[in-house]
């Protein structure tokens, strides 16, 4: 079930969203009929789930009356709880929000893959039957050295999941997040940060209605015809072969 939060912006229902993936990831999506939500600590950006300096300073503003030892204890406790909740207990699935394809996103994520084209409303309808609560929002990009958010108005750990550094603005990211507390609580995480869950995966699968989710499957720019045929064959296993098209980046110039 998709849930919105007033703290995070969402697209208009018909706005296009894209997920640039490898062919192996496409096979996984179609065969499992589920999207993979990766645990935050497994993403490429080490700042994922972390806090800007300003937010940390605001959060620790009430520590002045404590002894030096007390301040250090509170700081370490907050860091431990925050790390577990935002990085180990939170899984995300990320989409590119734009009307058109992105040559840069192709190169970064799917140079020999595909792009799933959907819309925000289709995404919501596709996960509607899932028993999991999926919080969705558009990422806010900040300067982590000088900007932040009001911790008194929004002290929740989930706020860190919907903020990233300004250097990632090119991603134009729409993100869905789900929290899955691990056994034992925040102070007893099995195997520490290396924990991969009972299924041996650093994340979870969330079931989707494929026909609702997928509007088009775009094949990467420059792909030969045989590659598009392979993708059509794969998509045909889910009766979606008719959705496969060549990337519009391959369009011919007029002259």
C-alpha beads as a LAMMPS data file, in Angstrom:
LAMMPS data file: protein, C-alpha beads

255 atoms
254 bonds

1 atom types
1 bond types

-500.0 500.0 xlo xhi
-500.0 500.0 ylo yhi
-500.0 500.0 zlo zhi

Masses

1 110.0

Atoms # bond

1 1 1 0.000 0.000 0.000
2 1 1 1.400 3.369 -1.038
3 1 1 1.337 6.121 1.600
4 1 1 2.122 9.804 1.175
5 1 1 3.521 12.079 3.852
6 1 1 2.848 15.806 4.056
7 1 1 6.561 16.385 4.706
8 1 1 7.535 15.009 1.298
9 1 1 6.346 16.219 -2.111
10 1 1 4.858 13.775 -4.627
11 1 1 4.453 14.035 -8.415
12 1 1 1.222 14.643 -10.278
13 1 1 -0.613 11.365 -11.036
14 1 1 0.284 11.322 -14.751
15 1 1 3.922 12.358 -14.364
16 1 1 6.292 9.827 -15.903
17 1 1 8.771 7.882 -13.803
18 1 1 11.615 5.669 -15.043
19 1 1 13.638 2.842 -13.580
20 1 1 16.906 2.118 -15.420
21 1 1 17.954 -1.492 -14.802
22 1 1 20.027 -4.355 -16.186
23 1 1 18.500 -7.261 -18.093
24 1 1 19.124 -9.490 -15.056
25 1 1 17.097 -7.079 -12.924
26 1 1 14.342 -7.134 -15.547
27 1 1 14.238 -10.931 -15.365
28 1 1 14.006 -10.709 -11.580
29 1 1 11.174 -8.171 -11.750
30 1 1 9.157 -10.195 -14.252
31 1 1 9.769 -13.628 -12.755
32 1 1 9.143 -12.618 -9.136
33 1 1 6.468 -10.067 -10.043
34 1 1 8.053 -7.900 -7.414
35 1 1 10.276 -4.835 -7.087
36 1 1 13.458 -5.144 -5.067
37 1 1 13.825 -2.625 -2.242
38 1 1 17.485 -2.308 -1.318
39 1 1 18.617 -1.750 2.241
40 1 1 19.894 1.827 2.565
41 1 1 23.378 0.885 3.770
42 1 1 23.873 -1.080 0.524
43 1 1 23.382 1.939 -1.757
44 1 1 26.352 3.600 -3.481
45 1 1 26.191 6.919 -1.604
46 1 1 27.650 6.546 1.933
47 1 1 25.623 9.598 3.000
48 1 1 22.322 7.733 2.477
49 1 1 20.306 7.863 5.691
50 1 1 22.788 10.251 7.297
51 1 1 22.205 13.734 8.701
52 1 1 23.541 17.141 7.591
53 1 1 25.732 19.052 10.063
54 1 1 22.984 21.557 10.797
55 1 1 20.471 18.835 11.695
56 1 1 22.966 17.143 14.001
57 1 1 23.697 20.476 15.708
58 1 1 19.971 21.114 16.228
59 1 1 19.401 17.600 17.539
60 1 1 22.205 17.989 20.077
61 1 1 21.161 21.489 21.166
62 1 1 19.589 20.092 24.340
63 1 1 22.775 18.360 25.471
64 1 1 24.490 21.494 26.871
65 1 1 23.319 20.870 30.420
66 1 1 24.907 17.428 30.545
67 1 1 28.406 16.520 31.615
68 1 1 30.956 15.794 28.900
69 1 1 30.493 12.091 29.573
70 1 1 26.717 12.450 29.410
71 1 1 26.890 14.342 26.118
72 1 1 29.105 11.640 24.620
73 1 1 26.754 8.895 25.822
74 1 1 23.703 10.640 24.343
75 1 1 25.535 11.288 21.081
76 1 1 26.646 7.674 20.731
77 1 1 23.161 6.392 21.598
78 1 1 21.516 8.649 19.002
79 1 1 24.050 7.583 16.379
80 1 1 23.529 3.884 17.131
81 1 1 19.741 4.104 17.019
82 1 1 19.762 6.386 13.973
83 1 1 22.181 4.136 12.061
84 1 1 20.125 1.024 12.683
85 1 1 16.766 2.633 11.924
86 1 1 17.770 4.594 8.822
87 1 1 20.402 2.324 7.272
88 1 1 19.609 -1.244 8.388
89 1 1 15.863 -1.162 8.924
90 1 1 14.901 0.920 5.880
91 1 1 14.681 -0.369 2.306
92 1 1 14.151 1.826 -0.749
93 1 1 13.198 1.575 -4.405
94 1 1 14.265 4.487 -6.597
95 1 1 12.841 6.023 -9.801
96 1 1 13.887 8.836 -12.119
97 1 1 11.233 11.552 -12.369
98 1 1 11.099 13.236 -15.784
99 1 1 8.926 13.481 -18.859
100 1 1 11.702 12.137 -21.080
101 1 1 14.508 9.576 -21.025
102 1 1 17.920 10.644 -19.774
103 1 1 21.089 9.876 -21.713
104 1 1 23.037 10.342 -18.466
105 1 1 20.880 7.842 -16.567
106 1 1 21.308 5.319 -19.367
107 1 1 25.099 5.615 -19.081
108 1 1 25.089 5.466 -15.285
109 1 1 22.666 2.608 -14.708
110 1 1 21.688 0.698 -17.846
111 1 1 24.104 1.134 -20.738
112 1 1 23.303 -2.454 -21.783
113 1 1 19.929 -2.691 -20.112
114 1 1 16.400 -1.342 -20.190
115 1 1 14.289 1.431 -18.705
116 1 1 10.873 0.728 -17.238
117 1 1 8.538 3.616 -18.018
118 1 1 5.596 4.124 -15.700
119 1 1 3.662 6.977 -14.069
120 1 1 3.172 7.903 -10.446
121 1 1 -0.459 6.795 -10.502
122 1 1 0.423 3.473 -12.153
123 1 1 3.083 2.856 -9.520
124 1 1 0.602 3.481 -6.728
125 1 1 -1.988 1.188 -8.270
126 1 1 0.616 -1.527 -8.925
127 1 1 1.597 -1.797 -5.237
128 1 1 -1.905 -1.207 -3.825
129 1 1 -2.376 -4.878 -2.927
130 1 1 0.872 -5.117 -0.965
131 1 1 0.382 -5.496 2.803
132 1 1 3.497 -3.403 3.400
133 1 1 3.276 0.325 4.076
134 1 1 5.345 2.131 1.440
135 1 1 6.117 5.781 2.124
136 1 1 6.737 7.707 -1.105
137 1 1 8.208 11.128 -1.809
138 1 1 10.413 13.208 -4.075
139 1 1 13.973 13.547 -2.816
140 1 1 15.022 16.989 -1.534
141 1 1 18.609 17.947 -2.401
142 1 1 20.639 19.956 0.118
143 1 1 24.105 21.257 0.875
144 1 1 24.906 18.973 3.821
145 1 1 27.470 21.463 5.144
146 1 1 25.110 24.443 5.433
147 1 1 21.496 23.260 5.055
148 1 1 19.147 20.944 6.908
149 1 1 15.619 20.670 8.252
150 1 1 13.837 21.527 11.492
151 1 1 14.229 18.533 13.802
152 1 1 11.566 19.915 16.146
153 1 1 8.979 19.896 13.355
154 1 1 10.175 16.606 11.867
155 1 1 12.369 14.573 14.273
156 1 1 11.693 11.252 12.546
157 1 1 14.514 9.114 11.202
158 1 1 12.588 8.688 7.932
159 1 1 13.321 12.342 7.096
160 1 1 16.947 11.434 6.361
161 1 1 15.782 8.917 3.745
162 1 1 14.156 11.637 1.643
163 1 1 17.128 14.010 1.571
164 1 1 20.350 13.736 -0.410
165 1 1 23.342 15.925 -1.169
166 1 1 22.953 18.572 -3.894
167 1 1 25.590 16.812 -6.016
168 1 1 22.951 14.157 -6.801
169 1 1 20.346 16.569 -8.177
170 1 1 20.757 15.049 -11.640
171 1 1 18.979 11.916 -10.359
172 1 1 15.614 13.731 -9.989
173 1 1 14.646 10.888 -7.692
174 1 1 11.259 9.641 -6.617
175 1 1 11.718 7.176 -3.766
176 1 1 9.515 4.614 -2.060
177 1 1 10.652 3.420 1.365
178 1 1 9.573 0.657 3.706
179 1 1 10.778 -0.004 7.270
180 1 1 11.278 -3.600 8.401
181 1 1 12.630 -3.839 11.978
182 1 1 15.111 -6.665 12.360
183 1 1 14.879 -9.270 15.129
184 1 1 16.257 -8.270 18.496
185 1 1 15.719 -4.519 18.435
186 1 1 18.156 -1.689 17.737
187 1 1 20.804 -2.944 20.172
188 1 1 20.843 -6.547 19.015
189 1 1 21.243 -6.578 15.246
190 1 1 22.323 -10.058 14.081
191 1 1 25.825 -9.941 12.587
192 1 1 25.914 -6.151 12.868
193 1 1 25.947 -4.073 9.654
194 1 1 26.618 -7.235 7.625
195 1 1 23.170 -8.620 8.402
196 1 1 21.338 -9.757 5.268
197 1 1 18.070 -11.080 6.679
198 1 1 16.501 -14.541 6.787
199 1 1 16.483 -14.863 2.977
200 1 1 20.144 -13.900 2.631
201 1 1 19.233 -10.681 0.815
202 1 1 20.259 -7.098 1.638
203 1 1 16.692 -5.954 1.091
204 1 1 13.164 -7.167 0.406
205 1 1 10.824 -7.838 -2.514
206 1 1 7.506 -6.001 -2.737
207 1 1 4.911 -7.610 -4.984
208 1 1 3.498 -5.545 -7.862
209 1 1 0.934 -5.885 -10.626
210 1 1 3.228 -5.886 -13.663
211 1 1 0.630 -4.950 -16.264
212 1 1 -0.363 -1.941 -14.177
213 1 1 3.176 -0.860 -13.371
214 1 1 4.792 -1.135 -16.801
215 1 1 3.763 1.265 -19.525
216 1 1 6.778 0.675 -21.763
217 1 1 10.077 -1.192 -21.623
218 1 1 12.679 0.930 -23.431
219 1 1 15.764 -0.852 -24.752
220 1 1 19.086 0.938 -24.219
221 1 1 20.383 3.347 -26.898
222 1 1 22.575 1.799 -29.551
223 1 1 21.296 -1.723 -28.913
224 1 1 21.263 -4.073 -31.927
225 1 1 17.961 -5.511 -33.109
226 1 1 18.780 -8.944 -31.690
227 1 1 19.058 -7.426 -28.212
228 1 1 15.611 -5.878 -28.523
229 1 1 14.293 -9.273 -29.643
230 1 1 15.816 -10.885 -26.547
231 1 1 14.129 -8.304 -24.328
232 1 1 10.832 -8.944 -26.133
233 1 1 11.202 -12.663 -25.493
234 1 1 11.871 -12.034 -21.801
235 1 1 8.941 -9.616 -21.550
236 1 1 6.750 -12.151 -23.358
237 1 1 7.035 -14.490 -20.387
238 1 1 4.853 -11.963 -18.547
239 1 1 2.717 -11.167 -21.622
240 1 1 4.410 -7.769 -21.897
241 1 1 6.296 -8.198 -25.181
242 1 1 4.091 -5.533 -26.755
243 1 1 5.491 -2.921 -24.370
244 1 1 9.094 -3.208 -25.632
245 1 1 10.348 -0.245 -27.683
246 1 1 13.704 1.146 -28.749
247 1 1 15.086 4.089 -26.767
248 1 1 14.019 7.450 -28.194
249 1 1 17.643 8.545 -27.803
250 1 1 18.239 6.501 -30.973
251 1 1 15.987 8.739 -33.064
252 1 1 17.491 9.970 -36.353
253 1 1 18.216 13.690 -36.778
254 1 1 16.441 15.515 -39.616
255 1 1 19.737 16.437 -41.281

Bonds

1 1 1 2
2 1 2 3
3 1 3 4
4 1 4 5
5 1 5 6
6 1 6 7
7 1 7 8
8 1 8 9
9 1 9 10
10 1 10 11
11 1 11 12
12 1 12 13
13 1 13 14
14 1 14 15
15 1 15 16
16 1 16 17
17 1 17 18
18 1 18 19
19 1 19 20
20 1 20 21
21 1 21 22
22 1 22 23
23 1 23 24
24 1 24 25
25 1 25 26
26 1 26 27
27 1 27 28
28 1 28 29
29 1 29 30
30 1 30 31
31 1 31 32
32 1 32 33
33 1 33 34
34 1 34 35
35 1 35 36
36 1 36 37
37 1 37 38
38 1 38 39
39 1 39 40
40 1 40 41
41 1 41 42
42 1 42 43
43 1 43 44
44 1 44 45
45 1 45 46
46 1 46 47
47 1 47 48
48 1 48 49
49 1 49 50
50 1 50 51
51 1 51 52
52 1 52 53
53 1 53 54
54 1 54 55
55 1 55 56
56 1 56 57
57 1 57 58
58 1 58 59
59 1 59 60
60 1 60 61
61 1 61 62
62 1 62 63
63 1 63 64
64 1 64 65
65 1 65 66
66 1 66 67
67 1 67 68
68 1 68 69
69 1 69 70
70 1 70 71
71 1 71 72
72 1 72 73
73 1 73 74
74 1 74 75
75 1 75 76
76 1 76 77
77 1 77 78
78 1 78 79
79 1 79 80
80 1 80 81
81 1 81 82
82 1 82 83
83 1 83 84
84 1 84 85
85 1 85 86
86 1 86 87
87 1 87 88
88 1 88 89
89 1 89 90
90 1 90 91
91 1 91 92
92 1 92 93
93 1 93 94
94 1 94 95
95 1 95 96
96 1 96 97
97 1 97 98
98 1 98 99
99 1 99 100
100 1 100 101
101 1 101 102
102 1 102 103
103 1 103 104
104 1 104 105
105 1 105 106
106 1 106 107
107 1 107 108
108 1 108 109
109 1 109 110
110 1 110 111
111 1 111 112
112 1 112 113
113 1 113 114
114 1 114 115
115 1 115 116
116 1 116 117
117 1 117 118
118 1 118 119
119 1 119 120
120 1 120 121
121 1 121 122
122 1 122 123
123 1 123 124
124 1 124 125
125 1 125 126
126 1 126 127
127 1 127 128
128 1 128 129
129 1 129 130
130 1 130 131
131 1 131 132
132 1 132 133
133 1 133 134
134 1 134 135
135 1 135 136
136 1 136 137
137 1 137 138
138 1 138 139
139 1 139 140
140 1 140 141
141 1 141 142
142 1 142 143
143 1 143 144
144 1 144 145
145 1 145 146
146 1 146 147
147 1 147 148
148 1 148 149
149 1 149 150
150 1 150 151
151 1 151 152
152 1 152 153
153 1 153 154
154 1 154 155
155 1 155 156
156 1 156 157
157 1 157 158
158 1 158 159
159 1 159 160
160 1 160 161
161 1 161 162
162 1 162 163
163 1 163 164
164 1 164 165
165 1 165 166
166 1 166 167
167 1 167 168
168 1 168 169
169 1 169 170
170 1 170 171
171 1 171 172
172 1 172 173
173 1 173 174
174 1 174 175
175 1 175 176
176 1 176 177
177 1 177 178
178 1 178 179
179 1 179 180
180 1 180 181
181 1 181 182
182 1 182 183
183 1 183 184
184 1 184 185
185 1 185 186
186 1 186 187
187 1 187 188
188 1 188 189
189 1 189 190
190 1 190 191
191 1 191 192
192 1 192 193
193 1 193 194
194 1 194 195
195 1 195 196
196 1 196 197
197 1 197 198
198 1 198 199
199 1 199 200
200 1 200 201
201 1 201 202
202 1 202 203
203 1 203 204
204 1 204 205
205 1 205 206
206 1 206 207
207 1 207 208
208 1 208 209
209 1 209 210
210 1 210 211
211 1 211 212
212 1 212 213
213 1 213 214
214 1 214 215
215 1 215 216
216 1 216 217
217 1 217 218
218 1 218 219
219 1 219 220
220 1 220 221
221 1 221 222
222 1 222 223
223 1 223 224
224 1 224 225
225 1 225 226
226 1 226 227
227 1 227 228
228 1 228 229
229 1 229 230
230 1 230 231
231 1 231 232
232 1 232 233
233 1 233 234
234 1 234 235
235 1 235 236
236 1 236 237
237 1 237 238
238 1 238 239
239 1 239 240
240 1 240 241
241 1 241 242
242 1 242 243
243 1 243 244
244 1 244 245
245 1 245 246
246 1 246 247
247 1 247 248
248 1 248 249
249 1 249 250
250 1 250 251
251 1 251 252
252 1 252 253
253 1 253 254
254 1 254 255
